[in-house]
């Protein structure tokens, strides 16, 4: 949920306000929020303590995440990691892919945003996938 959504909407999506200027993508929402609320908290991580408990959340702001997103995207471009796959031309366009195998963490989401700005289709790999499923996706 966006930080501006009233909490009574969390369990009742019918109460969600109608946007006057609907956004077209997750990337557009992210970039606009980075511009409008650069110091707002976005991703929080709790670090484990030595005794197995967890400490307080350490937060990354939209500015922090934007910086990482931009660096990942620039690195992918420079290293030519997200280029179109030769021979795949569906729907009249070329396709690039980015496979992400990670737990649901800030790195996953930041990499997804970076791949989106590079116009790559995201393929999520999960621990519950068997070898045959991963092999199929890779081919």
Backbone as CSV, one residue per row, in Angstrom:
resi,resn,N_x,N_y,N_z,CA_x,CA_y,CA_z,C_x,C_y,C_z
1,UNK,0.834,-1.186,0.000,0.000,0.000,0.000,0.877,1.246,0.000
2,UNK,0.453,2.227,-0.712,1.126,3.510,-0.709,0.929,4.163,0.657
3,UNK,1.892,4.939,1.090,1.830,5.571,2.407,0.676,6.563,2.533
4,UNK,0.096,7.005,1.422,-1.000,7.968,1.471,-2.383,7.316,1.535
5,UNK,-2.449,5.998,1.428,-3.738,5.305,1.451,-4.233,5.229,2.893
6,UNK,-5.472,5.623,3.151,-6.022,5.517,4.508,-6.028,4.058,4.971
7,UNK,-5.750,3.838,6.245,-5.638,2.469,6.766,-6.942,1.687,6.675
8,UNK,-8.092,2.351,6.649,-9.345,1.595,6.535,-9.515,0.962,5.156
9,UNK,-8.651,1.300,4.205,-8.687,0.689,2.871,-7.879,-0.600,2.814
10,UNK,-7.042,-0.857,3.813,-6.152,-2.014,3.758,-6.919,-3.330,3.595
11,UNK,-8.056,-3.438,4.247,-8.837,-4.671,4.185,-10.078,-4.544,3.309
12,UNK,-10.289,-3.401,2.706,-11.459,-3.201,1.857,-11.059,-2.349,0.658
13,UNK,-10.650,-3.013,-0.414,-10.180,-2.300,-1.600,-11.275,-1.468,-2.259
14,UNK,-12.530,-1.752,-1.947,-13.620,-0.949,-2.506,-13.577,0.490,-1.998
15,UNK,-12.878,0.721,-0.892,-12.773,2.067,-0.328,-11.594,2.854,-0.908
16,UNK,-10.797,2.219,-1.743,-9.627,2.907,-2.300,-10.060,4.134,-3.096
17,UNK,-9.330,5.239,-2.948,-9.676,6.441,-3.717,-9.377,6.253,-5.198
18,UNK,-10.117,6.934,-6.028,-9.891,6.899,-7.469,-8.796,7.913,-7.791
19,UNK,-7.820,7.482,-8.561,-6.718,8.371,-8.915,-7.150,9.307,-10.039
20,UNK,-6.836,10.566,-9.900,-7.133,11.529,-10.952,-6.180,11.369,-12.127
21,UNK,-4.964,10.944,-11.828,-3.943,10.775,-12.849,-3.414,9.345,-12.752
22,UNK,-4.130,8.389,-13.343,-3.710,6.996,-13.183,-2.322,6.751,-13.773
23,UNK,-1.540,6.005,-13.039,-0.196,5.662,-13.479,-0.249,4.344,-14.244
24,UNK,0.696,4.152,-15.133,0.641,3.013,-16.036,1.501,1.835,-15.619
25,UNK,2.447,2.016,-14.695,3.324,0.908,-14.338,3.848,1.068,-12.914
26,UNK,4.348,-0.038,-12.390,4.983,-0.023,-11.071,6.183,0.918,-11.105
27,UNK,6.921,0.888,-12.193,8.091,1.748,-12.332,7.696,3.217,-12.254
28,UNK,6.604,3.587,-12.904,6.138,4.974,-12.872,5.723,5.390,-11.459
29,UNK,5.060,4.495,-10.736,4.686,4.781,-9.346,5.947,5.002,-8.518
30,UNK,6.930,4.125,-8.683,8.181,4.228,-7.930,8.904,5.544,-8.205
31,UNK,9.091,5.877,-9.473,9.820,7.102,-9.828,9.079,8.346,-9.334
32,UNK,7.757,8.366,-9.476,6.985,9.512,-8.991,7.080,9.657,-7.482
33,UNK,7.024,8.552,-6.757,7.119,8.619,-5.304,8.519,9.024,-4.878
34,UNK,9.547,8.582,-5.599,10.920,9.032,-5.309,11.017,10.547,-5.426
35,UNK,10.366,11.087,-6.433,10.380,12.537,-6.640,9.591,13.263,-5.541
36,UNK,8.409,12.720,-5.201,7.509,13.405,-4.272,7.863,13.192,-2.807
37,UNK,8.421,12.032,-2.461,8.706,11.704,-1.059,10.078,11.047,-0.935
38,UNK,11.128,11.759,-1.283,12.454,11.132,-1.334,12.940,10.575,0.001
39,UNK,12.507,11.136,1.100,12.996,10.695,2.408,12.032,9.774,3.130
40,UNK,10.975,9.356,2.447,10.007,8.449,3.056,10.587,7.039,3.100
41,UNK,10.275,6.289,4.156,10.754,4.916,4.290,10.113,4.027,3.234
42,UNK,10.926,3.149,2.629,10.410,2.220,1.635,10.612,0.776,2.062
43,UNK,11.848,0.358,2.259,12.128,-1.033,2.627,12.795,-1.091,3.992
44,UNK,12.281,-1.983,4.832,12.861,-2.169,6.150,13.369,-3.594,6.317
45,UNK,14.506,-3.717,6.976,15.110,-5.020,7.235,15.489,-5.095,8.703
46,UNK,15.179,-6.217,9.311,15.578,-6.435,10.706,16.802,-7.332,10.721
47,UNK,17.856,-6.848,11.304,19.103,-7.611,11.383,19.031,-8.577,12.570
48,UNK,19.546,-9.807,12.396,19.531,-10.754,13.515,20.564,-10.374,14.569
49,UNK,20.171,-10.560,15.807,21.092,-10.384,16.929,21.840,-11.698,17.146
50,UNK,22.872,-11.671,17.922,23.666,-12.865,18.198,22.887,-13.963,18.899
51,UNK,21.815,-13.610,19.631,21.052,-14.600,20.391,19.872,-15.186,19.612
52,UNK,19.772,-14.887,18.303,18.693,-15.429,17.486,17.464,-14.544,17.390
53,UNK,17.401,-13.496,18.194,16.293,-12.545,18.081,16.635,-11.528,16.993
54,UNK,15.695,-10.660,16.720,15.927,-9.648,15.699,15.869,-8.259,16.309
55,UNK,16.712,-7.380,15.779,16.764,-6.001,16.247,15.684,-5.153,15.603
56,UNK,15.823,-3.861,15.770,14.880,-2.911,15.187,15.048,-2.877,13.669
57,UNK,14.016,-2.400,13.003,14.099,-2.247,11.548,15.117,-1.169,11.191
58,UNK,15.887,-1.458,10.151,16.752,-0.466,9.530,16.101,-0.148,8.197
59,UNK,15.802,1.128,7.970,15.011,1.522,6.813,15.859,2.119,5.699
60,UNK,15.423,1.834,4.483,15.964,2.494,3.299,14.889,3.446,2.804
61,UNK,15.291,4.652,2.463,14.341,5.628,1.929,14.187,5.420,0.424
62,UNK,13.224,6.106,-0.148,13.073,6.070,-1.601,14.353,6.536,-2.289
63,UNK,15.027,7.533,-1.730,16.280,8.013,-2.317,17.342,6.921,-2.282
64,UNK,17.446,6.200,-1.160,18.418,5.106,-1.052,18.160,4.045,-2.119
65,UNK,16.902,3.653,-2.245,16.543,2.600,-3.197,16.720,3.093,-4.631
66,UNK,16.366,4.348,-4.889,16.532,4.907,-6.228,18.005,4.875,-6.640
67,UNK,18.879,5.206,-5.711,20.318,5.184,-6.007,20.757,3.767,-6.394
68,UNK,20.309,2.761,-5.629,20.659,1.373,-5.946,20.060,0.940,-7.276
69,UNK,18.794,1.283,-7.488,18.092,0.929,-8.726,18.826,1.496,-9.941
70,UNK,19.242,2.742,-9.828,19.926,3.402,-10.929,21.286,2.753,-11.197
71,UNK,22.017,2.416,-10.137,23.327,1.783,-10.302,23.206,0.397,-10.925
72,UNK,22.200,-0.369,-10.490,21.997,-1.707,-11.068,21.640,-1.589,-12.545
73,UNK,20.729,-0.686,-12.871,20.317,-0.507,-14.274,21.497,-0.076,-15.137
74,UNK,22.284,0.876,-14.659,23.453,1.334,-15.428,24.469,0.212,-15.594
75,UNK,24.675,-0.575,-14.532,25.598,-1.701,-14.607,25.130,-2.753,-15.601
76,UNK,23.831,-3.043,-15.591,23.278,-4.018,-16.546,23.452,-3.535,-17.980
77,UNK,23.254,-2.246,-18.201,23.453,-1.686,-19.544,24.921,-1.770,-19.953
78,UNK,25.798,-1.327,-19.058,27.234,-1.316,-19.359,27.763,-2.726,-19.632
79,UNK,27.295,-3.702,-18.848,27.758,-5.080,-19.003,26.953,-5.872,-20.038
80,UNK,25.962,-5.204,-20.625,25.123,-5.802,-21.666,24.420,-7.064,-21.172
81,UNK,23.898,-6.997,-19.937,23.249,-8.158,-19.324,21.793,-8.322,-19.724
82,UNK,21.143,-7.249,-20.125,19.715,-7.309,-20.408,19.399,-6.947,-21.857
83,UNK,20.174,-7.487,-22.756,19.944,-7.220,-24.173,18.917,-8.196,-24.731
84,UNK,18.328,-7.822,-25.846,17.329,-8.666,-26.497,17.934,-10.014,-26.864
85,UNK,17.128,-11.048,-26.715,17.564,-12.402,-27.061,17.421,-12.577,-28.571
86,UNK,18.496,-12.921,-29.266,18.416,-13.085,-30.726,17.413,-14.179,-31.097
87,UNK,16.645,-13.910,-32.123,15.715,-14.910,-32.634,14.339,-14.901,-31.988
88,UNK,14.144,-14.112,-30.945,12.826,-14.022,-30.321,12.209,-12.687,-30.726
89,UNK,11.138,-12.774,-31.491,10.458,-11.578,-31.968,8.965,-11.836,-31.925
90,UNK,8.378,-11.719,-30.761,6.944,-11.928,-30.567,6.246,-10.585,-30.510
91,UNK,5.036,-10.535,-30.989,4.221,-9.313,-30.951,4.926,-8.124,-31.600
92,UNK,5.811,-8.394,-32.568,6.477,-7.320,-33.288,7.556,-6.602,-32.509
93,UNK,8.043,-7.190,-31.423,9.124,-6.548,-30.681,10.138,-7.578,-30.216
94,UNK,11.318,-7.086,-29.902,12.368,-7.947,-29.369,12.152,-8.099,-27.866
95,UNK,12.691,-9.188,-27.317,12.487,-9.478,-25.900,13.818,-9.696,-25.192
96,UNK,13.925,-9.093,-24.024,15.053,-9.332,-23.122,14.462,-9.893,-21.830
97,UNK,15.235,-10.687,-21.127,14.731,-11.333,-19.919,15.710,-11.159,-18.768
98,UNK,15.151,-11.128,-17.567,15.963,-11.063,-16.353,15.404,-12.070,-15.364
99,UNK,16.172,-13.101,-15.101,15.773,-14.089,-14.093,16.292,-13.663,-12.728
100,UNK,15.403,-13.673,-11.748,15.791,-13.293,-10.381,15.468,-14.455,-9.455
101,UNK,16.488,-14.931,-8.769,16.300,-16.005,-7.798,16.734,-15.442,-6.452
102,UNK,15.773,-15.115,-5.649,16.065,-14.475,-4.371,14.864,-14.608,-3.461
103,UNK,15.101,-14.495,-2.187,13.999,-14.394,-1.244,13.319,-13.043,-1.456
104,UNK,12.136,-12.879,-0.892,11.381,-11.638,-1.033,12.036,-10.562,-0.161
105,UNK,12.977,-9.869,-0.744,13.770,-8.862,-0.047,13.875,-7.608,-0.902
106,UNK,14.462,-6.572,-0.318,14.592,-5.307,-1.045,15.429,-5.482,-2.306
107,UNK,16.408,-6.376,-2.283,17.244,-6.586,-3.460,16.426,-7.120,-4.642
108,UNK,15.471,-7.996,-4.360,14.617,-8.553,-5.410,13.837,-7.420,-6.071
109,UNK,13.188,-6.618,-5.269,12.347,-5.549,-5.807,13.170,-4.486,-6.539
110,UNK,14.342,-4.180,-6.012,15.184,-3.171,-6.647,15.713,-3.681,-7.989
111,UNK,16.091,-4.950,-8.041,16.535,-5.544,-9.301,15.391,-5.579,-10.305
112,UNK,14.173,-5.889,-9.826,13.007,-5.889,-10.715,12.799,-4.510,-11.342
113,UNK,12.864,-3.461,-10.528,12.692,-2.099,-11.044,13.789,-1.766,-12.062
114,UNK,15.015,-2.181,-11.768,16.134,-1.919,-12.681,15.945,-2.630,-14.011
115,UNK,15.470,-3.864,-13.961,15.227,-4.609,-15.197,14.083,-3.980,-15.981
116,UNK,13.086,-3.461,-15.275,11.959,-2.826,-15.957,12.413,-1.605,-16.749
117,UNK,13.279,-0.785,-16.164,13.728,0.406,-16.880,14.598,0.024,-18.079
118,UNK,15.174,-1.170,-18.035,15.949,-1.675,-19.173,15.068,-2.447,-20.153
119,UNK,13.769,-2.440,-19.912,12.769,-3.091,-20.783,12.956,-4.592,-20.867
120,UNK,13.307,-5.202,-19.738,13.445,-6.653,-19.678,12.226,-7.246,-18.965
121,UNK,11.818,-8.416,-19.402,10.746,-9.158,-18.758,11.340,-9.928,-17.591
122,UNK,10.695,-9.834,-16.438,11.198,-10.469,-15.217,10.681,-11.907,-15.133
123,UNK,11.574,-12.814,-14.798,11.206,-14.201,-14.535,11.655,-14.506,-13.116
124,UNK,10.699,-14.812,-12.260,11.005,-15.113,-10.865,11.276,-16.590,-10.673
125,UNK,12.400,-16.901,-10.073,12.733,-18.274,-9.693,12.588,-18.364,-8.178
126,UNK,12.083,-19.499,-7.707,11.802,-19.646,-6.282,12.390,-20.948,-5.766
127,UNK,12.653,-20.990,-4.472,13.215,-22.187,-3.861,12.317,-23.408,-4.053
128,UNK,11.013,-23.187,-4.177,10.077,-24.307,-4.299,10.036,-24.898,-5.710
129,UNK,10.681,-24.234,-6.673,10.715,-24.770,-8.035,11.691,-25.932,-8.103
130,UNK,11.308,-26.959,-8.801,12.209,-28.091,-8.994,13.201,-27.804,-10.108
131,UNK,14.194,-28.661,-10.214,15.226,-28.505,-11.244,14.618,-28.475,-12.641
132,UNK,13.621,-29.327,-12.894,13.021,-29.401,-14.223,12.349,-28.069,-14.579
133,UNK,11.694,-27.437,-13.619,11.028,-26.153,-13.889,12.033,-25.061,-14.193
134,UNK,13.109,-25.026,-13.438,14.143,-24.015,-13.665,14.793,-24.244,-15.033
135,UNK,15.106,-25.494,-15.337,15.700,-25.814,-16.641,14.781,-25.384,-17.771
136,UNK,13.471,-25.627,-17.633,12.513,-25.255,-18.662,12.539,-23.745,-18.889
137,UNK,12.506,-22.976,-17.792,12.529,-21.506,-17.913,13.826,-21.016,-18.545
138,UNK,14.931,-21.629,-18.190,16.217,-21.194,-18.720,16.326,-21.443,-20.224
139,UNK,15.702,-22.508,-20.695,15.739,-22.808,-22.130,14.809,-21.892,-22.874
